[in-house]
Amino acid sequence: MAVVIRMTARRPSLPSRRPSLSPLLGRVRDRSPGLAASLAAGALAAGLGLAAFAVLVIALWVSSPYPDSGPGGAVHVAAALWLLAHGVELVRTDTLSALPAPVGVTPLLLPALPALLVYRGTRDAVDAPDGDGAGAPPPVRARTAWTGVVVGYLGVGGCAALYASGGELRPQWPWVAVCLPLLAAAAAGAGVWTAYGRPREPLLSLVLVLPGSVRRLLLGRDSRVRWGTAVRASLAGTAVFFGGGTLLLAASLVGHGDAARSSFLQLTAGWSGRCTVLFLCVALIPNAAVWSASYAAGPGFALGAGHLVNPLASDPAPQLPPFPLLAAVPQHGPGTPLNWLAGAVPVTAGVTVAWFVAARAAKRSWPAGRTAGVAALAALLCALLLAALAELAGGPLGVAALTRFGPVWWQTGMAAGGWLLAVGVPGALGLQAWRREGAASLAAWLGFAPGKPGEGRTADNHNHKRKHKQRPDQKPKPRKQRKQGRRTPSHKAPPPPASVSPRAPASVSPPAQVVVVGLRPDQGDGDASERYEALPAEPREVLPGDPLTGLWEDEAARRARWTARRKLYGPAAEDTDAP
């Protein structure tokens, strides 16, 4: 018993002999609930993306009447498509020439799913509860949530890339090392930034890395307003380019409907194969819209090395497999006026950019130089966005002639920027003048009407003053008298009723008079307090047995009543019954 008591007494002194944990391990232990939730969120996002692609591929494989491989091959294809959705270039080993052929055209509709999953996973990881679970948990630190989601996502993505390396579509590891972390980091960063309320500090910290001259140029006067206007205008211009390209694609498909339908039916005879082709066409519609936008801008796109298609001319394309979207390509030969109508797309985009910039410039009263600078900045941002989309929409589809398939990114960007500068900058200045000065001043500024800019607004601002201003030698015009509020009574007053009693006692006061507000005819438009006066009441009808009969015909009351009427209406108010 003594030994047990002695050992129990010595136990509190044992932990003091151990070395304490380092501060770094303590911080990691404190953050472990948030970090663990972030890792789980990233892994879950990658797993859900893989599962979605696997369900689609396995469903098409099951419904296919002639499957080429077993379930393992279908899962390998699903993992390869998931990597292709991140922009990873694949290599197809099973070819007729026994040479590996690259597959680098990423359907732009596929990256939306993994990016959305990572974005939502990061937002959920920021709000993950801590270990104690008491009350509302504080948000996880931004760095912890971002790191956990990206690491968890890349862990599952690396395993998927290793698994896909054993199939017919194998990923190229340099592209895996670049594209997979890039998409995960960008989507996770957007999720953290949104979860914290979109603060400005991270964006400003990126600007501080730039040189001083560039930083002063970017962070000048009204920098937030200028950059916000340029970003909105560039997004609007990009949307117009994309929408115009979609319209051109639809019009071309309608014009080449027979060729598109025959190519769709020629590819496969089974319903599962046709569903696969239809799914691939839908996933490639954004790519075809970007190709059409590049076609409208001028450079066009390439259907193989050295085979360009643009509004001015179309080179004969090499032997391509039948595909519905390729059937919409214009026929080879010189361009026609119908092809030149595609130039309306960049013109509309330039007008849209000018409209957005001019609206803010007129509201903020910017000078012409600042308006032109914001319009040029919007054109530059829109050109960069279109160049990036053109690079993502194209790529190799084989060797030899198919090493280049799609638009050239730098040509598309330069052409779009040139269109926007040529249309957007003058358009923004003209629309600003229109909004500031009005249509008449703009016509005068352009030389279509006499006058100088600013006269329209000046005349509008001083119209009220000019209307009431008089020359010194000009006599003031007499004001018109207003209509009388009360109609002038006739010369003769109505006789008293016949049922009146002869007299009433003189000591009794007349009945209470009804106050009637009326306009005196001799006062015109004078002071409002002097134009109105209390008028006597109209003679009321007296009935037999009325207790006020004698009071109404009192002599003193009748004299006072007619004296007040003479004062009000002058000598014209005569009465035969007046005393």
C-alpha positions as CSV (number, residue, x, y, z in Angstrom):
1,M,0.0,0.0,0.0
2,A,2.8,2.4,0.8
3,V,4.5,1.5,-2.5
4,V,1.3,2.4,-4.4
5,I,0.9,5.6,-2.6
6,R,4.5,6.5,-3.1
7,M,4.3,5.8,-6.9
8,T,1.1,7.8,-7.2
9,A,2.7,10.7,-5.5
10,R,5.7,10.7,-7.8
11,R,3.6,10.6,-11.0
12,P,3.0,14.3,-11.3
13,S,6.8,14.9,-11.4
14,L,7.3,12.5,-14.4
15,P,5.9,14.7,-17.2
16,S,8.3,17.5,-16.2
17,R,11.3,15.3,-17.1
18,R,10.0,14.9,-20.7
19,P,11.0,17.5,-23.3
20,S,8.1,19.8,-24.2
21,L,6.7,19.9,-27.7
22,S,8.1,22.5,-30.1
23,P,6.0,25.6,-30.9
24,L,5.7,24.4,-34.5
25,L,4.2,21.0,-33.5
26,G,1.9,22.8,-31.1
27,R,0.6,25.0,-33.9
28,V,0.1,22.1,-36.2
29,R,-1.7,20.2,-33.4
30,D,-4.0,23.3,-32.9
31,R,-4.7,23.5,-36.6
32,S,-5.2,19.8,-37.2
33,P,-9.0,19.8,-37.2
34,G,-9.2,22.5,-39.9
35,L,-6.3,21.0,-41.9
36,A,-7.9,17.5,-41.7
37,A,-11.2,18.8,-42.9
38,S,-9.5,20.6,-45.8
39,L,-7.6,17.5,-46.8
40,A,-10.9,15.6,-46.8
41,A,-12.6,18.2,-48.8
42,G,-9.9,18.2,-51.5
43,A,-9.9,14.4,-51.7
44,L,-13.7,14.3,-51.8
45,A,-13.8,16.9,-54.7
46,A,-11.3,14.7,-56.7
47,G,-13.2,11.6,-56.0
48,L,-16.6,13.0,-57.0
49,G,-15.1,14.2,-60.3
50,L,-13.6,10.8,-61.0
51,A,-16.9,9.1,-60.1
52,A,-18.9,11.3,-62.5
53,F,-16.6,10.5,-65.4
54,A,-16.6,6.8,-64.5
55,V,-20.4,6.6,-64.4
56,L,-20.7,8.2,-67.8
57,V,-18.0,6.0,-69.5
58,I,-19.3,2.8,-67.9
59,A,-22.9,3.6,-68.9
60,L,-21.8,4.1,-72.5
61,W,-19.6,0.9,-72.3
62,V,-22.5,-1.2,-71.0
63,S,-24.9,0.0,-73.6
64,S,-22.3,-0.6,-76.4
65,P,-23.1,-3.7,-78.5
66,Y,-19.4,-4.2,-79.4
67,P,-17.2,-3.3,-76.4
68,D,-13.5,-3.3,-77.2
69,S,-12.3,-4.0,-73.7
70,G,-13.5,-5.0,-70.2
71,P,-14.5,-2.8,-67.3
72,G,-10.9,-2.1,-66.5
73,G,-10.4,-0.4,-69.9
74,A,-13.6,1.7,-69.3
75,V,-12.2,2.9,-65.9
76,H,-8.9,3.7,-67.5
77,V,-10.7,5.8,-70.1
78,A,-12.6,7.6,-67.4
79,A,-9.4,8.5,-65.5
80,A,-7.8,9.7,-68.7
81,L,-10.9,11.9,-69.6
82,W,-10.8,13.3,-66.0
83,L,-7.2,14.3,-66.6
84,L,-8.0,15.7,-70.0
85,A,-10.6,17.9,-68.4
86,H,-7.7,19.6,-66.5
87,G,-5.9,20.3,-69.7
88,V,-3.5,17.4,-69.5
89,E,-2.3,16.2,-72.9
90,L,-2.8,12.5,-73.6
91,V,-1.1,10.0,-75.8
92,R,-3.0,7.4,-77.8
93,T,-0.9,4.3,-78.2
94,D,-3.3,2.1,-80.2
95,T,-3.0,3.6,-83.7
96,L,-2.9,2.2,-87.2
97,S,0.7,3.4,-87.8
98,A,1.8,2.0,-84.4
99,L,3.1,5.5,-83.6
100,P,1.8,7.2,-80.5
101,A,-0.5,10.1,-81.4
102,P,-1.1,13.1,-79.0
103,V,-4.6,14.2,-78.0
104,G,-4.3,17.8,-76.9
105,V,-7.7,19.3,-77.7
106,T,-9.5,19.8,-74.3
107,P,-13.3,20.2,-74.6
108,L,-13.9,23.4,-72.7
109,L,-17.1,22.2,-71.2
110,L,-15.3,19.4,-69.2
111,P,-13.1,21.6,-66.9
112,A,-16.3,23.2,-65.4
113,L,-17.1,20.1,-63.3
114,P,-13.7,19.7,-61.5
115,A,-13.3,23.5,-61.0
116,L,-16.8,23.7,-59.5
117,L,-16.1,20.8,-57.2
118,V,-12.8,22.3,-55.9
119,Y,-14.5,25.7,-55.5
120,R,-17.3,24.3,-53.4
121,G,-15.0,22.0,-51.4
122,T,-12.8,25.0,-50.5
123,R,-15.7,27.1,-49.3
124,D,-17.0,24.2,-47.2
125,A,-13.5,23.7,-45.8
126,V,-13.3,27.3,-44.6
127,D,-16.4,26.8,-42.5
128,A,-15.4,23.4,-41.1
129,P,-16.0,23.0,-37.4
130,D,-13.1,22.6,-35.0
131,G,-12.6,19.8,-32.5
132,D,-14.5,21.1,-29.4
133,G,-17.7,21.8,-31.4
134,A,-18.9,24.4,-28.8
135,G,-21.0,27.1,-30.4
136,A,-20.4,28.6,-33.9
137,P,-16.9,27.5,-35.0
138,P,-14.5,30.2,-36.3
139,P,-13.6,30.0,-39.9
140,V,-10.5,28.0,-40.8
141,R,-7.5,30.1,-41.8
142,A,-7.3,30.9,-45.5
143,R,-3.8,29.4,-45.9
144,T,-4.8,26.2,-44.0
145,A,-7.9,25.7,-46.1
146,W,-6.2,26.4,-49.4
147,T,-3.3,24.1,-48.6
148,G,-5.4,21.3,-47.4
149,V,-7.8,21.3,-50.3
150,V,-4.9,21.5,-52.9
151,V,-2.9,18.7,-51.2
152,G,-5.8,16.4,-50.9
153,Y,-6.9,17.0,-54.5
154,L,-3.4,16.4,-55.9
155,G,-3.0,13.3,-53.8
156,V,-6.1,11.7,-55.5
157,G,-5.1,13.2,-58.8
158,G,-1.7,11.7,-58.7
159,C,-3.1,8.2,-58.0
160,A,-5.5,8.7,-60.9
161,A,-2.7,9.6,-63.2
162,L,-0.7,6.5,-62.2
163,Y,-3.7,4.3,-62.8
164,A,-4.4,5.9,-66.3
165,S,-0.8,5.3,-67.3
166,G,-1.6,1.6,-67.9
167,G,-4.4,2.2,-70.4
168,E,-4.5,3.1,-74.1
169,L,-4.8,6.8,-73.4
170,R,-1.8,7.7,-71.2
171,P,-1.2,11.1,-69.7
172,Q,2.1,13.0,-70.3
173,W,3.7,13.6,-66.9
174,P,5.0,17.2,-67.6
175,W,1.4,18.2,-68.4
176,V,0.2,16.4,-65.2
177,A,2.7,18.3,-63.2
178,V,1.6,21.7,-64.6
179,C,-2.1,21.5,-65.4
180,L,-3.4,19.6,-62.4
181,P,-2.0,21.8,-59.7
182,L,-2.8,24.9,-61.7
183,L,-6.5,24.2,-61.9
184,A,-6.7,23.0,-58.3
185,A,-4.8,26.1,-56.9
186,A,-6.9,28.6,-59.0
187,A,-10.2,27.0,-58.0
188,A,-9.3,26.7,-54.4
189,G,-8.0,30.3,-54.3
190,A,-11.3,31.5,-55.7
191,G,-13.2,29.5,-53.1
192,V,-11.2,30.9,-50.2
193,W,-11.5,34.4,-51.5
194,T,-15.2,34.1,-51.9
195,A,-15.7,32.5,-48.4
196,Y,-13.9,35.4,-46.8
197,G,-16.1,38.0,-48.5
198,R,-13.8,38.9,-51.5
199,P,-11.3,41.1,-49.7
200,R,-9.1,43.6,-51.6
201,E,-5.9,43.0,-49.6
202,P,-4.8,39.8,-51.5
203,L,-5.1,41.6,-54.9
204,L,-3.3,44.7,-53.6
205,S,-0.5,42.5,-52.3
206,L,0.0,41.0,-55.7
207,V,0.3,44.5,-57.2
208,L,2.9,45.6,-54.7
209,V,5.3,43.0,-56.2
210,L,5.4,45.0,-59.4
211,P,8.0,47.8,-60.1
212,G,7.3,51.3,-58.8
213,S,6.6,52.9,-62.2
214,V,4.1,50.1,-63.1
215,R,2.6,50.3,-59.7
216,R,2.0,54.0,-60.0
217,L,0.5,53.5,-63.4
218,L,-1.9,50.9,-62.1
219,L,-2.7,52.5,-58.8
220,G,-3.3,56.1,-59.9
221,R,-6.3,58.3,-59.2
222,D,-9.6,56.4,-59.1
223,S,-7.6,53.2,-59.6
224,R,-10.4,51.0,-58.2
225,V,-13.1,52.6,-60.4
226,R,-10.8,52.5,-63.5
227,W,-9.8,48.8,-63.0
228,G,-13.4,47.8,-62.2
229,T,-14.7,49.5,-65.3
230,A,-12.0,48.0,-67.5
231,V,-12.6,44.5,-66.1
232,R,-16.4,44.7,-66.6
233,A,-16.0,46.1,-70.1
234,S,-13.4,43.4,-71.0
235,L,-15.7,40.6,-69.7
236,A,-18.6,42.1,-71.7
237,G,-16.5,42.3,-74.8
238,T,-15.4,38.7,-74.4
239,A,-19.0,37.6,-73.9
240,V,-19.9,39.3,-77.1
241,F,-17.1,37.6,-79.0
242,F,-18.1,34.2,-77.5
243,G,-21.8,34.8,-78.2
244,G,-21.1,36.0,-81.8
245,G,-19.0,33.0,-82.4
246,T,-21.8,30.7,-81.2
247,L,-24.2,32.5,-83.6
248,L,-21.8,32.0,-86.5
249,L,-21.4,28.3,-85.6
250,A,-25.2,27.8,-85.5
251,A,-25.7,29.6,-88.8
252,S,-22.9,27.5,-90.5
253,L,-24.4,24.3,-89.1
254,V,-27.8,25.3,-90.5
255,G,-26.3,26.1,-93.8
256,H,-24.4,22.8,-93.9
257,G,-27.1,20.7,-92.3
258,D,-27.1,17.9,-94.8
259,A,-23.3,17.4,-94.5
260,A,-23.5,17.5,-90.7
261,R,-26.3,15.0,-90.5
262,S,-24.6,12.6,-92.9
263,S,-21.4,12.7,-90.9
264,F,-23.2,12.1,-87.7
265,L,-24.9,9.0,-89.1
266,Q,-21.7,7.8,-90.8
267,L,-19.6,7.6,-87.6
268,T,-21.5,4.9,-85.9
269,A,-24.7,2.8,-86.3
270,G,-25.5,2.0,-82.6
271,W,-27.4,4.2,-80.3
272,S,-24.7,4.1,-77.7
273,G,-22.1,5.3,-80.2
274,R,-24.4,8.1,-81.4
275,C,-24.9,9.2,-77.8
276,T,-21.2,9.3,-77.4
277,V,-20.7,11.4,-80.5
278,L,-23.5,13.7,-79.4
279,F,-21.9,14.1,-76.0
280,L,-18.6,14.9,-77.6
281,C,-20.2,17.5,-79.9
282,V,-21.9,19.2,-77.0
283,A,-18.6,19.2,-75.0
284,L,-16.8,20.8,-78.0
285,I,-19.4,23.5,-78.7
286,P,-17.4,26.1,-76.6
287,N,-14.3,25.2,-78.5
288,A,-16.1,25.7,-81.8
289,A,-17.5,29.0,-80.6
290,V,-13.9,30.2,-79.8
291,W,-12.8,29.0,-83.3
292,S,-15.7,31.0,-84.8
293,A,-14.7,34.1,-82.8
294,S,-11.2,33.8,-84.1
295,Y,-12.6,33.5,-87.6
296,A,-14.6,36.6,-87.1
297,A,-11.6,38.5,-85.8
298,G,-9.6,37.8,-88.9
299,P,-6.8,35.2,-88.2
300,G,-9.2,32.2,-88.4
301,F,-8.1,28.7,-87.3
302,A,-6.0,25.9,-88.7
303,L,-7.3,22.5,-89.8
304,G,-3.8,21.1,-89.8
305,A,-0.3,22.4,-90.4
306,G,-0.4,25.1,-93.2
307,H,-4.2,24.9,-93.8
308,L,-5.8,28.1,-92.6
309,V,-9.5,29.1,-92.7
310,N,-10.4,32.8,-92.4
311,P,-12.9,35.2,-94.0
312,L,-10.6,36.2,-96.8
313,A,-9.6,32.7,-98.0
314,S,-9.9,29.1,-97.0
315,D,-7.2,26.6,-97.8
316,P,-8.2,23.1,-98.8
317,A,-8.2,21.0,-95.7
318,P,-6.5,17.5,-95.5
319,Q,-8.4,14.3,-95.2
320,L,-10.3,14.6,-91.9
321,P,-12.5,12.1,-90.2
322,P,-16.3,12.8,-90.6
323,F,-17.5,14.8,-87.7
324,P,-20.6,17.1,-87.4
325,L,-18.8,20.2,-86.2
326,L,-16.1,19.9,-88.9
327,A,-18.9,19.9,-91.5
328,A,-19.6,23.5,-90.6
329,V,-16.2,24.7,-91.9
330,P,-16.6,27.0,-94.9
331,Q,-15.6,25.5,-98.3
332,H,-12.1,26.2,-99.6
333,G,-11.6,29.1,-101.9
334,P,-11.7,32.9,-101.6
335,G,-14.0,34.6,-99.2
336,T,-17.4,36.0,-100.2
337,P,-19.4,39.0,-98.9
338,L,-21.3,36.5,-96.8
339,N,-18.1,35.5,-95.1
340,W,-17.1,39.1,-94.5
341,L,-20.3,39.7,-92.5
342,A,-18.5,37.9,-89.7
343,G,-16.7,41.2,-89.1
344,A,-19.8,42.5,-87.4
345,V,-18.9,40.4,-84.3
346,P,-15.7,42.3,-83.4
347,V,-17.4,45.6,-84.2
348,T,-20.2,44.8,-81.8
349,A,-17.7,43.8,-79.2
350,G,-15.9,47.1,-79.6
351,V,-19.2,49.1,-79.3
352,T,-20.0,47.1,-76.1
353,V,-16.7,47.9,-74.5
354,A,-17.1,51.6,-75.5
355,W,-20.6,51.6,-74.0
356,F,-19.5,50.3,-70.6
357,V,-16.5,52.7,-70.4
358,A,-18.5,55.7,-71.5
359,A,-21.3,55.1,-69.0
360,R,-18.8,55.2,-66.1
361,A,-16.8,58.1,-67.7
362,A,-19.9,60.3,-68.0
363,K,-20.9,59.5,-64.4
364,R,-17.5,60.3,-63.0
365,S,-16.8,63.2,-65.4
366,W,-13.6,61.8,-66.6
367,P,-11.4,63.7,-69.0
368,A,-10.9,62.4,-72.5
369,G,-7.5,61.0,-71.8
370,R,-8.6,58.9,-68.9
371,T,-11.6,57.6,-70.8
372,A,-9.3,56.6,-73.7
373,G,-6.9,54.9,-71.3
374,V,-9.6,52.9,-69.6
375,A,-11.0,51.8,-73.0
376,A,-7.5,50.7,-74.1
377,L,-7.0,48.8,-70.8
378,A,-10.3,47.0,-71.4
379,A,-9.2,46.1,-74.9
380,L,-5.9,44.7,-73.6
381,L,-7.7,42.6,-71.0
382,C,-10.2,41.3,-73.5
383,A,-7.4,40.4,-75.9
384,L,-5.6,38.5,-73.2
385,L,-8.8,36.5,-72.3
386,L,-9.4,35.6,-76.0
387,A,-5.8,34.6,-76.5
388,A,-6.0,32.3,-73.4
389,L,-9.3,30.8,-74.7
390,A,-7.8,30.2,-78.1
391,E,-4.9,28.4,-76.6
392,L,-7.2,26.2,-74.6
393,A,-9.5,25.5,-77.5
394,G,-6.9,24.1,-79.8
395,G,-4.1,21.7,-79.7
396,P,-2.7,18.6,-81.6
397,L,-4.8,15.7,-82.7
398,G,-2.2,13.6,-84.2
399,V,1.1,13.7,-86.0
400,A,2.2,15.2,-89.3
401,A,-0.7,17.3,-90.7
402,L,-2.7,17.3,-87.4
403,T,0.0,18.7,-85.2
404,R,-1.8,22.0,-85.1
405,F,-5.6,22.0,-84.8
406,G,-7.4,25.2,-83.9
407,P,-6.7,29.0,-83.7
408,V,-3.2,30.4,-83.0
409,W,-3.4,32.2,-79.6
410,W,-1.2,35.2,-80.3
411,Q,-2.8,35.9,-83.6
412,T,-6.3,35.8,-82.1
413,G,-5.2,38.1,-79.2
414,M,-3.6,40.7,-81.4
415,A,-6.5,40.7,-83.9
416,A,-9.1,41.1,-81.1
417,G,-7.0,43.8,-79.4
418,G,-6.7,45.7,-82.7
419,W,-10.4,45.6,-83.4
420,L,-11.3,46.8,-79.8
421,L,-8.7,49.6,-79.9
422,A,-10.0,50.8,-83.3
423,V,-13.6,50.7,-82.4
424,G,-13.7,50.9,-78.6
425,V,-11.5,54.0,-77.9
426,P,-13.2,56.4,-80.4
427,G,-16.6,54.9,-79.5
428,A,-16.0,55.5,-75.8
429,L,-15.1,59.1,-76.4
430,G,-18.0,59.7,-78.7
431,L,-20.5,58.0,-76.3
432,Q,-19.1,60.0,-73.4
433,A,-19.7,63.3,-75.4
434,W,-23.2,62.1,-76.2
435,R,-24.0,61.4,-72.6
436,R,-22.4,64.6,-71.3
437,E,-23.5,67.1,-73.9
438,G,-26.5,65.6,-75.5
439,A,-27.3,64.7,-79.1
440,A,-27.3,68.3,-80.4
441,S,-23.8,69.0,-78.9
442,L,-22.4,65.8,-80.3
443,A,-23.7,66.7,-83.8
444,A,-22.1,70.2,-83.4
445,W,-18.9,68.6,-82.3
446,L,-18.8,66.4,-85.3
447,G,-19.6,69.3,-87.6
448,F,-23.2,68.4,-88.6
449,A,-24.8,71.4,-86.8
450,P,-23.6,74.9,-85.9
451,G,-22.4,75.7,-82.4
452,K,-19.8,74.5,-80.1
453,P,-19.7,71.6,-77.7
454,G,-21.3,72.4,-74.4
455,E,-23.9,74.9,-75.8
456,G,-26.7,72.4,-75.4
457,R,-26.1,71.8,-71.7
458,T,-25.4,75.5,-71.1
459,A,-28.7,76.4,-72.7
460,D,-30.5,73.8,-70.6
461,N,-28.8,74.9,-67.4
462,H,-29.6,78.7,-67.9
463,N,-33.0,78.3,-69.6
464,H,-34.8,79.2,-66.4
465,K,-32.7,82.3,-65.9
466,R,-33.0,83.5,-69.5
467,K,-36.7,83.0,-69.3
468,H,-37.2,85.4,-66.3
469,K,-34.4,87.8,-67.1
470,Q,-35.4,91.3,-68.5
471,R,-33.5,94.1,-70.1
472,P,-33.2,97.4,-68.3
473,D,-35.2,99.3,-70.9
474,Q,-37.9,96.6,-71.0
475,K,-41.1,97.3,-69.0
476,P,-42.4,94.5,-66.9
477,K,-45.5,92.9,-68.3
478,P,-48.7,93.2,-66.2
479,R,-49.6,89.9,-64.8
480,K,-52.9,88.4,-65.7
481,Q,-55.5,88.4,-63.0
482,R,-56.5,85.0,-61.8
483,K,-59.9,83.7,-62.0
484,Q,-62.1,84.6,-59.2
485,G,-62.6,82.0,-56.5
486,R,-66.2,83.2,-56.0
487,R,-68.8,84.2,-58.6
488,T,-69.9,87.9,-58.4
489,P,-73.5,88.0,-57.2
490,S,-76.2,89.8,-59.2
491,H,-77.2,93.4,-58.7
492,K,-80.5,92.5,-57.0
493,A,-80.5,90.2,-54.0
494,P,-83.3,87.7,-53.7
495,P,-86.2,88.9,-51.6
496,P,-86.7,87.4,-48.2
497,P,-89.0,84.5,-47.8
498,A,-92.7,85.2,-47.4
499,S,-93.1,83.2,-44.2
500,V,-90.9,85.5,-42.1
501,S,-92.2,87.1,-39.0
502,P,-92.3,90.9,-38.9
503,R,-89.8,91.7,-36.4
504,A,-87.5,90.3,-33.7
505,P,-86.3,91.9,-30.5
506,A,-83.4,94.2,-31.0
507,S,-81.5,92.8,-28.1
508,V,-81.2,89.4,-29.7
509,S,-78.1,89.0,-31.8
510,P,-78.3,87.5,-35.3
511,P,-77.6,83.9,-35.9
512,A,-74.0,82.7,-36.5
513,Q,-72.7,83.6,-39.9
514,V,-71.1,81.0,-42.1
515,V,-67.6,82.0,-43.1
516,V,-67.0,81.7,-46.8
517,V,-63.5,82.3,-48.3
518,G,-63.7,84.1,-51.6
519,L,-61.5,86.3,-53.9
520,R,-62.1,90.0,-54.0
521,P,-62.3,91.2,-57.6
522,D,-60.3,94.4,-56.9
523,Q,-57.2,92.7,-55.5
524,G,-55.9,90.7,-58.5
525,D,-52.7,88.7,-57.8
526,G,-51.7,90.5,-54.7
527,D,-50.6,89.0,-51.4
528,A,-52.3,85.8,-50.6
529,S,-53.2,87.0,-47.1
530,E,-55.0,90.0,-48.5
531,R,-56.9,88.3,-51.4
532,Y,-59.3,86.5,-49.2
533,E,-62.0,87.8,-46.8
534,A,-64.8,86.4,-44.8
535,L,-68.1,86.8,-46.6
536,P,-71.6,86.8,-45.2
537,A,-73.7,83.7,-45.4
538,E,-76.4,83.3,-48.0
539,P,-80.0,83.8,-46.8
540,R,-81.3,80.5,-45.6
541,E,-84.8,79.2,-46.2
542,V,-87.0,79.7,-43.2
543,L,-89.7,77.2,-42.5
544,P,-92.9,77.8,-40.4
545,G,-92.3,77.1,-36.8
546,D,-88.6,77.7,-37.0
547,P,-87.3,79.3,-33.8
548,L,-84.8,81.4,-35.7
549,T,-87.5,83.1,-37.9
550,G,-87.7,86.2,-35.8
551,L,-83.9,86.4,-35.4
552,W,-83.3,86.2,-39.2
553,E,-85.4,89.3,-40.0
554,D,-84.0,91.5,-37.3
555,E,-83.6,95.1,-38.6
556,A,-80.1,95.6,-37.2
557,A,-78.9,92.3,-38.6
558,R,-80.3,93.1,-42.1
559,R,-78.6,96.6,-42.1
560,A,-75.3,95.1,-41.1
561,R,-75.6,92.4,-43.8
562,W,-76.2,94.8,-46.7
563,T,-73.6,97.3,-45.5
564,A,-71.0,94.5,-45.7
565,R,-72.2,93.5,-49.1
566,R,-71.8,97.1,-50.4
567,K,-68.3,97.3,-49.0
568,L,-67.4,94.1,-50.8
569,Y,-69.0,94.6,-54.2
570,G,-69.4,98.4,-54.4
571,P,-72.4,100.5,-55.4
572,A,-73.4,97.9,-58.0
573,A,-74.9,95.7,-55.2
574,E,-78.3,97.4,-54.9
575,D,-81.2,95.9,-53.1
576,T,-84.8,97.1,-53.1
577,D,-85.2,95.9,-49.6
578,A,-82.2,97.7,-48.2
579,P,-83.0,100.4,-45.6
